[in-house]
């Protein structure tokens, strides 16, 4: 790969700047593709964006940027998208920022002529990179973008870019996208950082293999199949559990739907059990309730463990004798167990604690 330095002013960079949303973002008089398929959405927070403008207005050095040279002589950003968009948006009046000694925020058109000229004449250091797509992608994967490292899904979008990824991002990755509208209460993460897209693919992909799924779908033009699946999952979750609780966020709804849907369980009966488990102090993982309702595996609930005081008290009460095999053991050779099982209403307290030898306890629990 060839890497050649070049100086480009903010004036040149922002000339012809255009943000057509799904149609793309361009600058440098239409010759710079600011948002190639592998680039993320704009994720700078206001203070990061403002810091870029302040740095340039003061004439301080700004980190170098990297552009890839295309075969037709035009360019695409490898590193520097967030800084580029910040500068272009400011020059085109999209936001205001405090500059210099002024306490009030000012838009670009509020600046004095000399201030505007200083900002527009500021020279950015650009490295022009020429090479194959693989070389460019490898380079993109190794450099840091102003402290905002790419997520795994953003990198997958780069590797498998094409019509399908572009279409999928409309459903799952844009601000206020359909997936955010119906799924934000049920999913962790954020749409803009590709968390929703990653989750949907993982749910829908055979064996959860995201890379294989994206490879298989890369050349397809529509991602509606993925959207229809995701929509069905969320609709099913809402039907099974009509009363929303914060504990429903982050539940593996896709795998549950794949195994137990699309049939809907009795919502009234389910609500009674969910409510009982929510207020049960022994249940420490409340989000696990929703998986437990389907497969009855207590591991989802992380049932509260007996305290050391409970263990010692039970051991002394038993004189170190296991009530199953009647053998005597040291306390370190024994494990705490519910006398009355938790699922039968037994509580995790000293009264309901017994000490079993490890072999008998594991035989009882089936492990």
BALOBA-1460 file (C-alpha; in Angstrom, 3 decimals):
// residues 367
<rec num="1" residu="x" x="0.000" y="0.000" z="0.000"/>
<rec num="2" residu="x" x="1.236" y="3.503" z="-0.880"/>
<rec num="3" residu="x" x="0.615" y="6.267" z="1.675"/>
<rec num="4" residu="x" x="1.209" y="9.846" z="0.486"/>
<rec num="5" residu="x" x="0.712" y="13.001" z="2.662"/>
<rec num="6" residu="x" x="-1.364" y="15.924" z="1.410"/>
<rec num="7" residu="x" x="-2.540" y="19.242" z="2.893"/>
<rec num="8" residu="x" x="-6.239" y="20.078" z="2.355"/>
<rec num="9" residu="x" x="-7.965" y="23.141" z="3.790"/>
<rec num="10" residu="x" x="-11.303" y="23.089" z="5.589"/>
<rec num="11" residu="x" x="-12.561" y="25.290" z="2.750"/>
<rec num="12" residu="x" x="-11.703" y="22.588" z="0.197"/>
<rec num="13" residu="x" x="-12.980" y="19.779" z="2.412"/>
<rec num="14" residu="x" x="-16.394" y="21.360" z="3.027"/>
<rec num="15" residu="x" x="-16.967" y="22.491" z="-0.560"/>
<rec num="16" residu="x" x="-20.005" y="20.736" z="-1.987"/>
<rec num="17" residu="x" x="-20.731" y="18.943" z="1.305"/>
<rec num="18" residu="x" x="-23.923" y="16.908" z="1.049"/>
<rec num="19" residu="x" x="-25.682" y="14.559" z="3.468"/>
<rec num="20" residu="x" x="-28.391" y="12.595" z="1.693"/>
<rec num="21" residu="x" x="-28.979" y="10.169" z="4.586"/>
<rec num="22" residu="x" x="-29.264" y="6.739" z="2.969"/>
<rec num="23" residu="x" x="-27.983" y="8.215" z="-0.284"/>
<rec num="24" residu="x" x="-24.597" y="8.866" z="1.289"/>
<rec num="25" residu="x" x="-22.459" y="11.717" z="2.579"/>
<rec num="26" residu="x" x="-19.948" y="13.452" z="0.323"/>
<rec num="27" residu="x" x="-17.543" y="16.394" z="0.460"/>
<rec num="28" residu="x" x="-14.451" y="17.826" z="-1.212"/>
<rec num="29" residu="x" x="-16.543" y="19.029" z="-4.130"/>
<rec num="30" residu="x" x="-18.223" y="15.630" z="-4.486"/>
<rec num="31" residu="x" x="-14.937" y="13.740" z="-4.793"/>
<rec num="32" residu="x" x="-14.821" y="12.406" z="-1.203"/>
<rec num="33" residu="x" x="-17.091" y="9.611" z="-0.012"/>
<rec num="34" residu="x" x="-17.389" y="10.460" z="3.676"/>
<rec num="35" residu="x" x="-19.489" y="7.453" z="4.616"/>
<rec num="36" residu="x" x="-18.352" y="4.342" z="2.714"/>
<rec num="37" residu="x" x="-20.177" y="1.048" z="3.380"/>
<rec num="38" residu="x" x="-17.827" y="0.073" z="6.190"/>
<rec num="39" residu="x" x="-18.104" y="3.358" z="8.083"/>
<rec num="40" residu="x" x="-20.207" y="3.842" z="11.188"/>
<rec num="41" residu="x" x="-23.002" y="6.354" z="11.681"/>
<rec num="42" residu="x" x="-22.082" y="9.679" z="13.257"/>
<rec num="43" residu="x" x="-21.416" y="8.863" z="16.921"/>
<rec num="44" residu="x" x="-19.568" y="11.900" z="18.274"/>
<rec num="45" residu="x" x="-21.085" y="13.416" z="21.379"/>
<rec num="46" residu="x" x="-21.605" y="17.187" z="21.382"/>
<rec num="47" residu="x" x="-18.475" y="17.881" z="23.438"/>
<rec num="48" residu="x" x="-16.332" y="15.810" z="21.044"/>
<rec num="49" residu="x" x="-17.780" y="17.573" z="18.008"/>
<rec num="50" residu="x" x="-17.327" y="20.981" z="19.656"/>
<rec num="51" residu="x" x="-13.728" y="20.124" z="20.575"/>
<rec num="52" residu="x" x="-12.913" y="19.588" z="16.875"/>
<rec num="53" residu="x" x="-14.201" y="23.054" z="15.975"/>
<rec num="54" residu="x" x="-12.426" y="24.675" z="18.907"/>
<rec num="55" residu="x" x="-9.141" y="22.971" z="17.987"/>
<rec num="56" residu="x" x="-9.307" y="24.188" z="14.399"/>
<rec num="57" residu="x" x="-10.456" y="27.716" z="15.314"/>
<rec num="58" residu="x" x="-7.480" y="28.037" z="17.665"/>
<rec num="59" residu="x" x="-5.102" y="26.759" z="14.995"/>
<rec num="60" residu="x" x="-4.019" y="23.803" z="17.114"/>
<rec num="61" residu="x" x="-2.934" y="20.541" z="15.443"/>
<rec num="62" residu="x" x="-5.700" y="18.063" z="14.635"/>
<rec num="63" residu="x" x="-4.966" y="14.372" z="14.280"/>
<rec num="64" residu="x" x="-4.115" y="13.193" z="10.793"/>
<rec num="65" residu="x" x="-6.782" y="11.600" z="8.604"/>
<rec num="66" residu="x" x="-6.569" y="8.783" z="6.067"/>
<rec num="67" residu="x" x="-8.300" y="8.639" z="2.699"/>
<rec num="68" residu="x" x="-8.291" y="5.740" z="0.280"/>
<rec num="69" residu="x" x="-7.724" y="6.521" z="-3.405"/>
<rec num="70" residu="x" x="-10.259" y="4.867" z="-5.690"/>
<rec num="71" residu="x" x="-9.539" y="3.640" z="-9.202"/>
<rec num="72" residu="x" x="-11.427" y="6.618" z="-10.683"/>
<rec num="73" residu="x" x="-9.248" y="9.093" z="-8.775"/>
<rec num="74" residu="x" x="-11.876" y="9.938" z="-6.168"/>
<rec num="75" residu="x" x="-11.553" y="9.204" z="-2.469"/>
<rec num="76" residu="x" x="-13.205" y="7.493" z="0.482"/>
<rec num="77" residu="x" x="-12.494" y="8.083" z="4.157"/>
<rec num="78" residu="x" x="-10.647" y="5.356" z="6.014"/>
<rec num="79" residu="x" x="-10.110" y="7.344" z="9.212"/>
<rec num="80" residu="x" x="-11.473" y="10.784" z="10.084"/>
<rec num="81" residu="x" x="-15.187" y="10.530" z="9.335"/>
<rec num="82" residu="x" x="-16.308" y="11.986" z="12.661"/>
<rec num="83" residu="x" x="-13.923" y="14.964" z="12.450"/>
<rec num="84" residu="x" x="-14.802" y="15.564" z="8.793"/>
<rec num="85" residu="x" x="-18.546" y="15.576" z="9.410"/>
<rec num="86" residu="x" x="-18.091" y="17.849" z="12.447"/>
<rec num="87" residu="x" x="-16.190" y="20.418" z="10.361"/>
<rec num="88" residu="x" x="-18.522" y="20.254" z="7.365"/>
<rec num="89" residu="x" x="-21.666" y="20.466" z="9.479"/>
<rec num="90" residu="x" x="-20.339" y="23.503" z="11.310"/>
<rec num="91" residu="x" x="-19.325" y="25.337" z="8.140"/>
<rec num="92" residu="x" x="-22.771" y="24.640" z="6.703"/>
<rec num="93" residu="x" x="-24.554" y="25.971" z="9.784"/>
<rec num="94" residu="x" x="-25.842" y="22.764" z="11.377"/>
<rec num="95" residu="x" x="-24.841" y="23.674" z="14.942"/>
<rec num="96" residu="x" x="-23.279" y="26.358" z="17.128"/>
<rec num="97" residu="x" x="-20.273" y="26.183" z="19.422"/>
<rec num="98" residu="x" x="-18.400" y="28.406" z="21.859"/>
<rec num="99" residu="x" x="-15.299" y="29.767" z="20.123"/>
<rec num="100" residu="x" x="-12.507" y="31.826" z="21.632"/>
<rec num="101" residu="x" x="-13.335" y="34.194" z="24.505"/>
<rec num="102" residu="x" x="-17.049" y="34.445" z="23.654"/>
<rec num="103" residu="x" x="-19.339" y="32.872" z="26.262"/>
<rec num="104" residu="x" x="-22.246" y="32.390" z="23.893"/>
<rec num="105" residu="x" x="-22.401" y="29.670" z="21.264"/>
<rec num="106" residu="x" x="-21.997" y="30.942" z="17.717"/>
<rec num="107" residu="x" x="-22.794" y="29.372" z="14.381"/>
<rec num="108" residu="x" x="-20.359" y="29.732" z="11.495"/>
<rec num="109" residu="x" x="-22.317" y="32.657" z="10.042"/>
<rec num="110" residu="x" x="-22.003" y="34.476" z="13.401"/>
<rec num="111" residu="x" x="-18.219" y="34.515" z="13.174"/>
<rec num="112" residu="x" x="-16.350" y="37.646" z="12.107"/>
<rec num="113" residu="x" x="-14.845" y="37.583" z="8.628"/>
<rec num="114" residu="x" x="-11.334" y="37.044" z="9.947"/>
<rec num="115" residu="x" x="-12.535" y="34.184" z="12.162"/>
<rec num="116" residu="x" x="-14.290" y="32.509" z="9.236"/>
<rec num="117" residu="x" x="-11.216" y="32.881" z="7.063"/>
<rec num="118" residu="x" x="-8.938" y="31.437" z="9.744"/>
<rec num="119" residu="x" x="-11.153" y="28.381" z="10.113"/>
<rec num="120" residu="x" x="-11.614" y="27.838" z="6.376"/>
<rec num="121" residu="x" x="-7.887" y="28.260" z="5.669"/>
<rec num="122" residu="x" x="-6.908" y="25.723" z="8.334"/>
<rec num="123" residu="x" x="-4.932" y="22.938" z="6.669"/>
<rec num="124" residu="x" x="-5.669" y="19.323" z="7.525"/>
<rec num="125" residu="x" x="-3.046" y="16.644" z="7.146"/>
<rec num="126" residu="x" x="-4.422" y="13.873" z="4.955"/>
<rec num="127" residu="x" x="-2.670" y="10.649" z="4.052"/>
<rec num="128" residu="x" x="-3.800" y="9.272" z="0.701"/>
<rec num="129" residu="x" x="-3.691" y="5.470" z="0.685"/>
<rec num="130" residu="x" x="-3.613" y="3.451" z="-2.514"/>
<rec num="131" residu="x" x="-4.028" y="-0.307" z="-2.573"/>
<rec num="132" residu="x" x="-6.474" y="-3.197" z="-2.781"/>
<rec num="133" residu="x" x="-9.769" y="-3.344" z="-0.882"/>
<rec num="134" residu="x" x="-8.273" y="-5.970" z="1.403"/>
<rec num="135" residu="x" x="-5.281" y="-3.747" z="2.188"/>
<rec num="136" residu="x" x="-7.527" y="-0.751" z="2.860"/>
<rec num="137" residu="x" x="-9.802" y="-2.751" z="5.128"/>
<rec num="138" residu="x" x="-6.851" y="-4.187" z="7.026"/>
<rec num="139" residu="x" x="-5.480" y="-0.692" z="7.519"/>
<rec num="140" residu="x" x="-8.875" y="0.541" z="8.641"/>
<rec num="141" residu="x" x="-9.050" y="-2.268" z="11.194"/>
<rec num="142" residu="x" x="-5.692" y="-1.409" z="12.762"/>
<rec num="143" residu="x" x="-6.012" y="2.350" z="13.297"/>
<rec num="144" residu="x" x="-7.887" y="4.043" z="16.096"/>
<rec num="145" residu="x" x="-10.606" y="6.548" z="15.279"/>
<rec num="146" residu="x" x="-10.338" y="9.408" z="17.780"/>
<rec num="147" residu="x" x="-10.727" y="7.045" z="20.696"/>
<rec num="148" residu="x" x="-13.938" y="5.514" z="19.301"/>
<rec num="149" residu="x" x="-12.989" y="1.922" z="18.494"/>
<rec num="150" residu="x" x="-15.133" y="0.072" z="16.019"/>
<rec num="151" residu="x" x="-17.512" y="-2.564" z="17.292"/>
<rec num="152" residu="x" x="-17.303" y="-6.101" z="15.944"/>
<rec num="153" residu="x" x="-20.488" y="-5.562" z="13.960"/>
<rec num="154" residu="x" x="-19.147" y="-2.379" z="12.361"/>
<rec num="155" residu="x" x="-16.171" y="-4.391" z="11.151"/>
<rec num="156" residu="x" x="-18.460" y="-7.156" z="9.861"/>
<rec num="157" residu="x" x="-20.382" y="-4.505" z="7.930"/>
<rec num="158" residu="x" x="-17.085" y="-3.609" z="6.310"/>
<rec num="159" residu="x" x="-16.177" y="-7.132" z="5.315"/>
<rec num="160" residu="x" x="-19.631" y="-8.029" z="3.975"/>
<rec num="161" residu="x" x="-20.622" y="-4.615" z="2.620"/>
<rec num="162" residu="x" x="-23.102" y="-4.465" z="-0.212"/>
<rec num="163" residu="x" x="-26.791" y="-3.940" z="-0.870"/>
<rec num="164" residu="x" x="-27.862" y="-6.290" z="1.914"/>
<rec num="165" residu="x" x="-25.893" y="-4.451" z="4.609"/>
<rec num="166" residu="x" x="-27.142" y="-1.094" z="3.345"/>
<rec num="167" residu="x" x="-30.724" y="-2.377" z="3.445"/>
<rec num="168" residu="x" x="-30.287" y="-3.983" z="6.883"/>
<rec num="169" residu="x" x="-28.942" y="-0.743" z="8.331"/>
<rec num="170" residu="x" x="-32.146" y="1.027" z="7.285"/>
<rec num="171" residu="x" x="-34.112" y="-1.359" z="9.490"/>
<rec num="172" residu="x" x="-31.694" y="-1.706" z="12.386"/>
<rec num="173" residu="x" x="-28.981" y="0.967" z="12.476"/>
<rec num="174" residu="x" x="-30.369" y="4.425" z="11.781"/>
<rec num="175" residu="x" x="-31.495" y="6.828" z="14.512"/>
<rec num="176" residu="x" x="-35.221" y="6.213" z="15.105"/>
<rec num="177" residu="x" x="-35.102" y="3.158" z="12.850"/>
<rec num="178" residu="x" x="-37.944" y="0.580" z="12.979"/>
<rec num="179" residu="x" x="-35.931" y="-1.763" z="15.206"/>
<rec num="180" residu="x" x="-35.406" y="1.008" z="17.727"/>
<rec num="181" residu="x" x="-39.091" y="1.891" z="17.682"/>
<rec num="182" residu="x" x="-40.291" y="-1.590" z="18.602"/>
<rec num="183" residu="x" x="-37.255" y="-3.157" z="20.241"/>
<rec num="184" residu="x" x="-35.442" y="-0.586" z="22.381"/>
<rec num="185" residu="x" x="-37.185" y="-1.812" z="25.541"/>
<rec num="186" residu="x" x="-36.170" y="-5.406" z="24.821"/>
<rec num="187" residu="x" x="-32.568" y="-5.100" z="23.585"/>
<rec num="188" residu="x" x="-29.342" y="-3.939" z="25.166"/>
<rec num="189" residu="x" x="-27.036" y="-1.530" z="23.380"/>
<rec num="190" residu="x" x="-27.946" y="1.002" z="20.725"/>
<rec num="191" residu="x" x="-28.992" y="0.998" z="17.110"/>
<rec num="192" residu="x" x="-26.359" y="3.452" z="15.933"/>
<rec num="193" residu="x" x="-23.486" y="1.296" z="17.205"/>
<rec num="194" residu="x" x="-24.933" y="-1.724" z="15.330"/>
<rec num="195" residu="x" x="-25.970" y="-3.595" z="18.495"/>
<rec num="196" residu="x" x="-29.535" y="-4.147" z="17.282"/>
<rec num="197" residu="x" x="-28.365" y="-5.445" z="13.911"/>
<rec num="198" residu="x" x="-25.852" y="-7.754" z="15.553"/>
<rec num="199" residu="x" x="-28.489" y="-9.108" z="17.956"/>
<rec num="200" residu="x" x="-31.080" y="-9.704" z="15.231"/>
<rec num="201" residu="x" x="-28.599" y="-11.562" z="13.025"/>
<rec num="202" residu="x" x="-27.336" y="-13.675" z="15.928"/>
<rec num="203" residu="x" x="-30.919" y="-14.645" z="16.810"/>
<rec num="204" residu="x" x="-31.829" y="-15.533" z="13.232"/>
<rec num="205" residu="x" x="-28.571" y="-17.143" z="12.096"/>
<rec num="206" residu="x" x="-28.217" y="-20.934" z="12.261"/>
<rec num="207" residu="x" x="-26.197" y="-21.703" z="15.402"/>
<rec num="208" residu="x" x="-25.859" y="-17.960" z="15.975"/>
<rec num="209" residu="x" x="-23.088" y="-17.718" z="13.355"/>
<rec num="210" residu="x" x="-23.222" y="-14.030" z="12.398"/>
<rec num="211" residu="x" x="-20.319" y="-14.105" z="9.932"/>
<rec num="212" residu="x" x="-21.728" y="-17.066" z="8.006"/>
<rec num="213" residu="x" x="-25.168" y="-15.462" z="7.865"/>
<rec num="214" residu="x" x="-23.770" y="-12.200" z="6.508"/>
<rec num="215" residu="x" x="-21.616" y="-14.077" z="4.017"/>
<rec num="216" residu="x" x="-24.655" y="-15.998" z="2.770"/>
<rec num="217" residu="x" x="-26.734" y="-12.821" z="2.428"/>
<rec num="218" residu="x" x="-24.094" y="-10.384" z="1.175"/>
<rec num="219" residu="x" x="-25.218" y="-10.466" z="-2.459"/>
<rec num="220" residu="x" x="-28.932" y="-10.225" z="-1.663"/>
<rec num="221" residu="x" x="-30.698" y="-6.928" z="-2.194"/>
<rec num="222" residu="x" x="-33.297" y="-7.098" z="0.590"/>
<rec num="223" residu="x" x="-32.994" y="-7.577" z="4.354"/>
<rec num="224" residu="x" x="-36.747" y="-7.732" z="4.910"/>
<rec num="225" residu="x" x="-36.548" y="-11.403" z="5.857"/>
<rec num="226" residu="x" x="-34.414" y="-10.445" z="8.865"/>
<rec num="227" residu="x" x="-36.771" y="-7.594" z="9.741"/>
<rec num="228" residu="x" x="-39.876" y="-9.802" z="9.505"/>
<rec num="229" residu="x" x="-38.240" y="-12.320" z="11.834"/>
<rec num="230" residu="x" x="-37.232" y="-9.625" z="14.337"/>
<rec num="231" residu="x" x="-40.705" y="-8.094" z="14.236"/>
<rec num="232" residu="x" x="-42.259" y="-11.513" z="14.905"/>
<rec num="233" residu="x" x="-39.962" y="-12.097" z="17.893"/>
<rec num="234" residu="x" x="-40.859" y="-8.805" z="19.560"/>
<rec num="235" residu="x" x="-44.575" y="-9.259" z="18.833"/>
<rec num="236" residu="x" x="-44.403" y="-12.752" z="20.356"/>
<rec num="237" residu="x" x="-42.652" y="-11.485" z="23.495"/>
<rec num="238" residu="x" x="-45.303" y="-8.808" z="23.932"/>
<rec num="239" residu="x" x="-48.089" y="-11.362" z="23.510"/>
<rec num="240" residu="x" x="-46.580" y="-13.771" z="26.059"/>
<rec num="241" residu="x" x="-45.843" y="-11.022" z="28.586"/>
<rec num="242" residu="x" x="-48.278" y="-8.119" z="28.018"/>
<rec num="243" residu="x" x="-47.117" y="-6.317" z="31.173"/>
<rec num="244" residu="x" x="-43.730" y="-4.807" z="30.449"/>
<rec num="245" residu="x" x="-41.096" y="-4.722" z="33.176"/>
<rec num="246" residu="x" x="-37.540" y="-3.315" z="32.965"/>
<rec num="247" residu="x" x="-36.238" y="-6.841" z="33.629"/>
<rec num="248" residu="x" x="-37.380" y="-7.790" z="30.105"/>
<rec num="249" residu="x" x="-34.555" y="-5.763" z="28.566"/>
<rec num="250" residu="x" x="-31.705" y="-7.956" z="27.373"/>
<rec num="251" residu="x" x="-33.577" y="-11.271" z="27.630"/>
<rec num="252" residu="x" x="-32.563" y="-13.682" z="24.800"/>
<rec num="253" residu="x" x="-35.934" y="-13.330" z="23.094"/>
<rec num="254" residu="x" x="-34.739" y="-14.691" z="19.772"/>
<rec num="255" residu="x" x="-33.518" y="-18.053" z="21.072"/>
<rec num="256" residu="x" x="-36.673" y="-18.360" z="23.200"/>
<rec num="257" residu="x" x="-38.836" y="-17.680" z="20.141"/>
<rec num="258" residu="x" x="-36.815" y="-20.143" z="18.042"/>
<rec num="259" residu="x" x="-37.410" y="-22.915" z="20.593"/>
<rec num="260" residu="x" x="-40.860" y="-22.131" z="21.980"/>
<rec num="261" residu="x" x="-42.607" y="-19.846" z="19.475"/>
<rec num="262" residu="x" x="-44.606" y="-18.849" z="17.638"/>
<rec num="263" residu="x" x="-47.259" y="-20.365" z="19.955"/>
<rec num="264" residu="x" x="-48.153" y="-17.931" z="22.753"/>
<rec num="265" residu="x" x="-48.295" y="-19.150" z="26.337"/>
<rec num="266" residu="x" x="-51.171" y="-18.220" z="28.668"/>
<rec num="267" residu="x" x="-50.379" y="-14.571" z="29.530"/>
<rec num="268" residu="x" x="-52.605" y="-14.485" z="32.640"/>
<rec num="269" residu="x" x="-51.051" y="-17.582" z="34.184"/>
<rec num="270" residu="x" x="-47.589" y="-16.397" z="33.221"/>
<rec num="271" residu="x" x="-48.133" y="-12.981" z="34.778"/>
<rec num="272" residu="x" x="-48.977" y="-14.590" z="38.121"/>
<rec num="273" residu="x" x="-45.737" y="-16.578" z="38.107"/>
<rec num="274" residu="x" x="-43.595" y="-13.661" z="36.945"/>
<rec num="275" residu="x" x="-45.001" y="-11.452" z="39.681"/>
<rec num="276" residu="x" x="-44.325" y="-14.116" z="42.333"/>
<rec num="277" residu="x" x="-40.746" y="-14.566" z="41.167"/>
<rec num="278" residu="x" x="-40.089" y="-10.832" z="40.913"/>
<rec num="279" residu="x" x="-40.847" y="-10.384" z="44.619"/>
<rec num="280" residu="x" x="-39.040" y="-13.573" z="45.676"/>
<rec num="281" residu="x" x="-35.863" y="-12.450" z="47.469"/>
<rec num="282" residu="x" x="-34.182" y="-15.757" z="46.650"/>
<rec num="283" residu="x" x="-34.293" y="-14.957" z="42.923"/>
<rec num="284" residu="x" x="-31.261" y="-12.751" z="42.300"/>
<rec num="285" residu="x" x="-31.389" y="-12.694" z="38.478"/>
<rec num="286" residu="x" x="-34.781" y="-11.216" z="37.701"/>
<rec num="287" residu="x" x="-34.188" y="-11.142" z="33.928"/>
<rec num="288" residu="x" x="-33.729" y="-14.905" z="34.031"/>
<rec num="289" residu="x" x="-37.373" y="-15.305" z="35.052"/>
<rec num="290" residu="x" x="-38.500" y="-15.084" z="31.433"/>
<rec num="291" residu="x" x="-36.278" y="-17.977" z="30.342"/>
<rec num="292" residu="x" x="-37.240" y="-20.002" z="33.429"/>
<rec num="293" residu="x" x="-40.933" y="-19.710" z="32.590"/>
<rec num="294" residu="x" x="-40.288" y="-21.742" z="29.429"/>
<rec num="295" residu="x" x="-37.707" y="-24.390" z="30.398"/>
<rec num="296" residu="x" x="-38.003" y="-24.457" z="34.237"/>
<rec num="297" residu="x" x="-34.213" y="-24.441" z="34.662"/>
<rec num="298" residu="x" x="-33.348" y="-22.779" z="37.963"/>
<rec num="299" residu="x" x="-29.895" y="-21.804" z="36.699"/>
<rec num="300" residu="x" x="-31.538" y="-18.800" z="34.970"/>
<rec num="301" residu="x" x="-32.665" y="-17.425" z="38.328"/>
<rec num="302" residu="x" x="-29.350" y="-17.536" z="40.220"/>
<rec num="303" residu="x" x="-31.087" y="-18.630" z="43.422"/>
<rec num="304" residu="x" x="-29.532" y="-16.924" z="46.426"/>
<rec num="305" residu="x" x="-26.882" y="-19.015" z="48.142"/>
<rec num="306" residu="x" x="-26.771" y="-19.847" z="51.833"/>
<rec num="307" residu="x" x="-24.523" y="-17.586" z="53.874"/>
<rec num="308" residu="x" x="-21.390" y="-18.836" z="55.589"/>
<rec num="309" residu="x" x="-23.203" y="-18.378" z="58.897"/>
<rec num="310" residu="x" x="-26.040" y="-20.614" z="57.653"/>
<rec num="311" residu="x" x="-23.550" y="-23.281" z="56.571"/>
<rec num="312" residu="x" x="-21.662" y="-23.289" z="59.874"/>
<rec num="313" residu="x" x="-24.882" y="-23.401" z="61.889"/>
<rec num="314" residu="x" x="-26.214" y="-26.388" z="59.891"/>
<rec num="315" residu="x" x="-22.876" y="-28.204" z="60.093"/>
<rec num="316" residu="x" x="-22.725" y="-27.846" z="63.891"/>
<rec num="317" residu="x" x="-26.370" y="-28.862" z="64.240"/>
<rec num="318" residu="x" x="-25.609" y="-32.058" z="62.297"/>
<rec num="319" residu="x" x="-22.280" y="-32.663" z="64.086"/>
<rec num="320" residu="x" x="-20.695" y="-32.934" z="60.637"/>
<rec num="321" residu="x" x="-22.799" y="-35.950" z="59.683"/>
<rec num="322" residu="x" x="-24.312" y="-36.104" z="56.183"/>
<rec num="323" residu="x" x="-28.017" y="-36.979" z="56.656"/>
<rec num="324" residu="x" x="-28.030" y="-39.073" z="53.457"/>
<rec num="325" residu="x" x="-25.045" y="-41.393" z="53.778"/>
<rec num="326" residu="x" x="-24.630" y="-40.953" z="57.590"/>
<rec num="327" residu="x" x="-20.866" y="-40.459" z="57.154"/>
<rec num="328" residu="x" x="-18.906" y="-37.738" z="59.004"/>
<rec num="329" residu="x" x="-17.092" y="-35.033" z="56.994"/>
<rec num="330" residu="x" x="-15.198" y="-31.801" z="57.514"/>
<rec num="331" residu="x" x="-17.156" y="-28.663" z="56.598"/>
<rec num="332" residu="x" x="-15.001" y="-28.176" z="53.486"/>
<rec num="333" residu="x" x="-16.110" y="-31.599" z="52.255"/>
<rec num="334" residu="x" x="-19.783" y="-30.641" z="52.430"/>
<rec num="335" residu="x" x="-22.155" y="-28.324" z="50.534"/>
<rec num="336" residu="x" x="-25.238" y="-26.405" z="51.598"/>
<rec num="337" residu="x" x="-28.602" y="-27.702" z="50.388"/>
<rec num="338" residu="x" x="-32.279" y="-26.767" z="50.762"/>
<rec num="339" residu="x" x="-34.172" y="-29.165" z="53.045"/>
<rec num="340" residu="x" x="-37.417" y="-28.119" z="51.386"/>
<rec num="341" residu="x" x="-36.582" y="-27.467" z="47.703"/>
<rec num="342" residu="x" x="-36.776" y="-23.871" z="46.535"/>
<rec num="343" residu="x" x="-39.233" y="-24.797" z="43.754"/>
<rec num="344" residu="x" x="-41.554" y="-26.289" z="46.431"/>
<rec num="345" residu="x" x="-41.524" y="-23.081" z="48.439"/>
<rec num="346" residu="x" x="-38.429" y="-23.667" z="50.544"/>
<rec num="347" residu="x" x="-36.521" y="-20.551" z="51.516"/>
<rec num="348" residu="x" x="-32.794" y="-19.883" z="51.535"/>
<rec num="349" residu="x" x="-32.388" y="-19.393" z="55.281"/>
<rec num="350" residu="x" x="-30.733" y="-21.075" z="58.234"/>
<rec num="351" residu="x" x="-33.829" y="-23.093" z="59.196"/>
<rec num="352" residu="x" x="-34.054" y="-24.655" z="55.731"/>
<rec num="353" residu="x" x="-30.313" y="-25.354" z="55.370"/>
<rec num="354" residu="x" x="-28.674" y="-28.746" z="55.611"/>
<rec num="355" residu="x" x="-25.138" y="-29.822" z="54.808"/>
<rec num="356" residu="x" x="-24.655" y="-32.793" z="52.487"/>
<rec num="357" residu="x" x="-21.419" y="-34.409" z="51.445"/>
<rec num="358" residu="x" x="-20.427" y="-33.278" z="47.979"/>
<rec num="359" residu="x" x="-21.209" y="-36.636" z="46.389"/>
<rec num="360" residu="x" x="-24.752" y="-36.850" z="47.811"/>
<rec num="361" residu="x" x="-25.496" y="-33.192" z="47.089"/>
<rec num="362" residu="x" x="-24.465" y="-33.509" z="43.459"/>
<rec num="363" residu="x" x="-26.363" y="-36.771" z="43.105"/>
<rec num="364" residu="x" x="-29.450" y="-35.019" z="44.467"/>
<rec num="365" residu="x" x="-29.100" y="-32.041" z="42.116"/>
<rec num="366" residu="x" x="-28.344" y="-34.256" z="39.141"/>
<rec num="367" residu="x" x="-24.930" y="-32.712" z="38.442"/>
